[in-house]
């Protein structure tokens, strides 16, 4: 039985290749006999109507863009009981990296045509103020959220340099916060540069922030990086690319299903490359949505 696909393309993905990336994959799928529709989104928040129509007709919804686009689509696909595929064409593509998805059009088309849907965990976040968000990869507060915000403003740098340059700049300027972090009811207070709640092991365009994270174990990895001197933070930064930072004394990793975070002073907040405001005295509440998404992988 041939599959039908509804591609949702983010024209403004970080790499700017969303529209171009879909053409060879769509051609390969059509040559294989698949029904393919392509819709273009003006940003990462794909229209709920388009997703609803695709799921109703039994099509696989395909997110074409980066991690922000993926998160904006995944929650609605999950809610409607649909199936999601990924065509990575953003700046980071960290969730695609987590599932080992290659960027070659032939490999992507093969995955979409042949892979079976697998129950995959998501993050359900209630932001300070009460807004609800579904996020695929990770939610983070502190210097890493400042970094992500800066990345969105330095497109003039070559793509490979954007995250490292933003991270070094943010580390040189960061002010630590006192975070109160409750994990499955056990609370700890720590002066930290950042707190990351990770479903996927990767963020920041290839940084292995949570090496032990799994997207199908029903738990989240909470990575707490305690405040240290700026020089020490800068020296330790390269270790995050291979995950060896978790062996440092100032790094704690705790696993859990339900997390609450407050910060003083308030800290910048982000998720999958998108700014989410700030977290202060009003808590950020995060729960794992175990097996919530049927994902081709």
VMD Tcl script that draws the C-alpha trace (Angstrom):
set ca {
  {0.00 0.00 0.00}
  {1.41 3.36 -1.04}
  {1.59 6.09 1.57}
  {0.30 9.62 1.22}
  {2.35 12.54 2.51}
  {1.61 16.12 3.46}
  {4.81 18.19 3.58}
  {4.71 21.29 5.79}
  {7.61 23.51 4.76}
  {9.07 26.28 6.90}
  {10.26 28.90 4.40}
  {12.16 30.72 7.16}
  {14.13 27.76 8.56}
  {17.56 28.69 9.87}
  {19.38 27.31 6.87}
  {16.90 28.74 4.41}
  {16.87 25.43 2.49}
  {13.38 24.23 3.43}
  {11.71 24.90 0.05}
  {14.69 23.57 -1.89}
  {15.15 20.49 0.29}
  {11.64 19.19 -0.33}
  {11.88 19.06 -4.14}
  {14.17 16.02 -4.62}
  {12.48 14.06 -1.82}
  {8.99 14.76 -3.14}
  {10.11 13.70 -6.62}
  {11.47 10.38 -5.32}
  {8.26 9.69 -3.40}
  {6.08 10.43 -6.41}
  {8.25 8.20 -8.59}
  {7.60 5.44 -6.05}
  {3.85 5.95 -6.46}
  {3.16 8.00 -3.33}
  {0.65 10.82 -3.16}
  {2.44 14.02 -2.10}
  {1.04 17.41 -1.14}
  {3.26 20.37 -0.20}
  {2.17 23.35 1.92}
  {4.30 26.33 2.88}
  {4.27 27.89 6.33}
  {5.38 31.49 6.96}
  {7.10 30.32 10.17}
  {7.53 27.40 12.55}
  {3.90 27.47 13.70}
  {2.31 25.38 10.95}
  {-1.42 25.88 10.59}
  {-3.53 23.49 12.63}
  {-6.04 23.31 9.78}
  {-3.47 21.92 7.36}
  {-2.32 19.31 9.86}
  {-5.90 18.34 10.65}
  {-6.76 17.86 6.99}
  {-3.67 15.73 6.42}
  {-4.35 13.45 9.39}
  {-8.02 13.13 8.44}
  {-7.13 11.80 4.99}
  {-4.57 9.40 6.45}
  {-1.46 11.17 5.18}
  {1.88 11.16 6.96}
  {2.63 14.73 8.04}
  {6.23 15.62 7.17}
  {7.94 18.48 9.00}
  {10.33 20.29 6.65}
  {12.54 22.66 8.61}
  {14.46 22.62 11.85}
  {13.75 21.63 15.44}
  {11.43 24.58 16.06}
  {9.26 23.58 13.11}
  {9.26 19.97 14.27}
  {8.05 20.91 17.74}
  {5.31 23.15 16.35}
  {3.97 20.25 14.26}
  {4.56 17.26 16.55}
  {2.12 18.25 19.28}
  {-0.85 18.61 16.93}
  {-0.01 15.42 15.02}
  {0.18 13.60 18.36}
  {-3.11 15.08 19.58}
  {-4.91 13.98 16.42}
  {-3.39 10.48 16.42}
  {-1.47 10.98 13.19}
  {1.98 9.92 12.02}
  {4.94 12.27 11.60}
  {7.95 12.14 9.31}
  {10.98 14.45 9.28}
  {12.84 16.15 6.47}
  {15.60 18.06 8.29}
  {16.46 21.39 6.67}
  {16.96 23.82 9.55}
  {20.01 25.16 11.32}
  {20.29 22.59 14.08}
  {18.34 19.45 13.07}
  {19.15 17.91 16.44}
  {16.10 15.66 16.71}
  {16.89 14.20 13.29}
  {20.44 13.67 14.55}
  {19.06 11.85 17.58}
  {17.19 9.31 15.44}
  {20.12 8.90 13.05}
  {18.29 10.38 10.07}
  {20.63 11.15 7.18}
  {20.33 14.32 5.11}
  {20.66 12.54 1.77}
  {17.37 12.80 -0.20}
  {17.46 9.10 -1.11}
  {17.84 8.08 2.56}
  {15.07 10.44 3.64}
  {12.69 9.16 0.96}
  {13.48 5.56 1.91}
  {12.74 6.32 5.55}
  {9.41 7.92 4.67}
  {8.39 5.04 2.42}
  {9.63 2.08 4.45}
  {9.98 2.98 8.14}
  {7.24 1.92 10.54}
  {5.73 4.37 13.04}
  {7.37 4.09 16.45}
  {5.87 5.50 19.68}
  {8.14 8.40 20.63}
  {8.26 10.56 23.75}
  {7.57 14.28 23.71}
  {7.85 17.04 26.30}
  {4.71 18.70 27.64}
  {5.59 22.12 29.07}
  {3.40 24.57 30.96}
  {5.16 27.92 30.73}
  {5.12 30.57 33.45}
  {1.82 32.29 32.86}
  {0.02 29.10 31.88}
  {0.63 28.66 28.15}
  {1.03 25.02 27.11}
  {3.67 23.87 24.62}
  {4.66 20.52 23.18}
  {8.39 20.27 22.52}
  {10.30 17.44 20.88}
  {13.90 17.84 21.98}
  {14.64 19.95 25.05}
  {13.62 22.90 27.20}
  {16.37 25.00 28.79}
  {16.79 27.97 31.09}
  {19.82 30.21 31.59}
  {22.87 30.82 29.44}
  {21.88 28.28 26.79}
  {18.58 30.10 26.16}
  {20.56 33.33 25.80}
  {22.78 31.52 23.30}
  {19.83 30.32 21.24}
  {18.39 33.83 21.15}
  {21.73 35.23 19.98}
  {22.00 32.59 17.24}
  {18.76 33.91 15.77}
  {20.45 37.31 15.35}
  {23.81 36.35 13.81}
  {22.78 34.85 10.47}
  {25.64 36.75 8.82}
  {28.12 34.21 10.23}
  {28.73 30.90 8.40}
  {26.26 28.28 9.63}
  {28.88 26.10 11.36}
  {30.15 29.05 13.39}
  {26.80 30.43 14.59}
  {26.26 28.23 17.66}
  {29.89 28.20 18.87}
  {30.21 31.98 18.47}
  {26.92 32.62 20.24}
  {27.82 30.21 23.06}
  {31.20 31.83 23.71}
  {29.64 35.30 23.68}
  {26.87 34.24 26.09}
  {29.28 32.50 28.46}
  {31.40 35.63 28.62}
  {28.37 37.67 29.71}
  {26.23 35.27 31.75}
  {24.91 35.97 35.24}
  {24.03 32.81 37.22}
  {20.63 32.29 38.81}
  {19.52 30.35 41.85}
  {17.36 27.58 40.40}
  {14.87 25.61 42.48}
  {14.43 22.35 40.57}
  {11.88 19.75 41.64}
  {12.25 16.34 39.98}
  {9.48 13.86 40.75}
  {8.82 15.72 44.00}
  {12.45 15.91 45.16}
  {13.58 19.52 45.25}
  {17.10 20.92 45.04}
  {18.30 24.52 44.93}
  {21.50 25.31 43.07}
  {23.32 28.33 41.67}
  {23.61 27.40 38.02}
  {24.50 28.72 34.60}
  {21.74 26.65 33.04}
  {19.24 23.86 33.53}
  {18.31 21.65 30.57}
  {15.38 19.24 30.52}
  {16.16 16.89 27.66}
  {14.15 14.31 25.79}
  {16.68 14.18 22.95}
  {20.38 13.91 23.67}
  {21.34 16.74 21.30}
  {20.75 20.47 21.09}
  {22.55 23.53 19.75}
  {23.43 22.01 16.37}
  {25.21 18.90 17.54}
  {26.02 19.52 21.22}
  {25.58 16.23 23.10}
  {24.05 17.85 26.15}
  {22.41 14.69 27.55}
  {24.37 11.62 26.44}
  {22.13 9.13 28.24}
  {18.83 10.58 27.01}
  {16.39 8.36 25.15}
  {13.28 9.37 23.23}
  {11.39 6.19 24.08}
  {12.13 5.43 27.75}
  {9.34 7.49 29.33}
  {11.77 9.72 31.23}
  {13.57 13.04 30.81}
  {17.20 13.86 31.60}
  {17.68 17.00 33.70}
  {21.16 18.44 33.17}
  {22.19 21.06 35.74}
  {25.39 22.98 35.03}
  {26.44 24.73 38.22}
  {27.77 28.25 38.10}
  {31.54 28.52 37.76}
  {34.01 31.19 36.74}
  {33.67 32.45 33.18}
  {37.16 31.20 32.27}
  {36.32 27.72 33.60}
  {33.04 27.69 31.70}
  {34.75 28.69 28.47}
  {37.42 25.99 28.89}
  {34.79 23.35 29.59}
  {32.51 24.35 26.71}
  {34.11 22.14 23.99}
  {33.37 19.03 26.09}
  {29.65 19.38 25.42}
  {30.15 18.30 21.80}
  {31.11 14.74 22.75}
  {29.13 14.55 26.00}
  {32.20 14.38 28.24}
  {31.02 17.48 30.15}
  {28.80 15.22 32.27}
  {31.95 13.96 33.99}
  {32.78 17.42 35.32}
  {32.21 18.14 39.01}
  {29.91 21.08 38.28}
  {27.51 19.02 36.14}
  {24.62 17.02 37.61}
  {22.35 14.72 35.61}
  {19.12 13.51 37.18}
  {16.33 11.58 35.47}
  {12.63 12.01 36.06}
  {9.14 12.30 34.63}
  {7.80 15.50 36.18}
  {9.92 18.62 36.67}
  {9.24 22.09 38.06}
  {11.71 24.99 37.80}
  {11.86 28.51 39.25}
  {14.77 30.96 39.10}
  {16.00 34.08 40.90}
  {16.89 36.32 39.24}
  {14.67 35.37 36.33}
  {16.44 33.43 33.58}
  {15.87 33.29 29.83}
  {13.86 30.28 28.68}
  {13.89 28.44 25.37}
  {12.90 25.21 23.68}
  {14.22 23.63 20.48}
  {15.81 26.87 19.31}
  {12.74 29.03 19.97}
  {12.54 31.69 22.72}
  {9.91 30.97 25.38}
  {10.25 34.08 27.54}
  {11.66 33.87 31.06}
  {11.28 31.74 34.16}
  {11.26 33.44 37.56}
  {9.07 33.01 40.62}
  {6.26 31.55 38.51}
  {7.24 27.94 37.80}
  {7.96 26.22 34.56}
  {6.29 22.80 34.71}
  {7.47 19.96 32.47}
  {6.16 16.43 32.07}
  {7.17 13.62 29.78}
  {4.49 12.62 27.28}
  {5.55 8.99 27.00}
  {5.01 7.41 23.57}
  {2.78 10.31 22.55}
  {3.94 10.59 18.93}
  {3.94 8.03 16.15}
  {7.19 8.84 14.33}
  {8.71 7.27 11.23}
  {12.24 6.29 12.26}
}
mol new
graphics top color blue
foreach p $ca { graphics top sphere $p radius 0.5 }
foreach p [lrange $ca 0 end-1] q [lrange $ca 1 end] { graphics top cylinder $p $q radius 0.2 }
display resetview
